[in-house]
Amino acid sequence: MSTIWVVLIAIVALIAGVALGFFLARKYMMDYLKKNPPINEQMLRTLMMQMGQKPSQKKINQMMRSMNDQMDKK
């Protein structure tokens, strides 16, 4: 009877550990991406120039703001 309890407790602890690890890793990645966005203004300017557009600062600011708004919604 005590073996069943040990196995049951081990399974519950494993499931709790996996769930807790998932949510902690998710929180860490969301904070990391908020502090270090994958695209900055210089990358955006280079990308627009490669597409043949002449980027104005106003257009870059609009695109950065829209990208940040999308990150905040997630």
Buried (B, 14 or more C-beta within 10 A) or exposed (E): EEEEEEEEEEEEEEEEEEEEEEEEEEEEEEEEEEEEBEEEBEEBBEEBEEEEEEBEEEBBEEBBEEBEEEEEEE
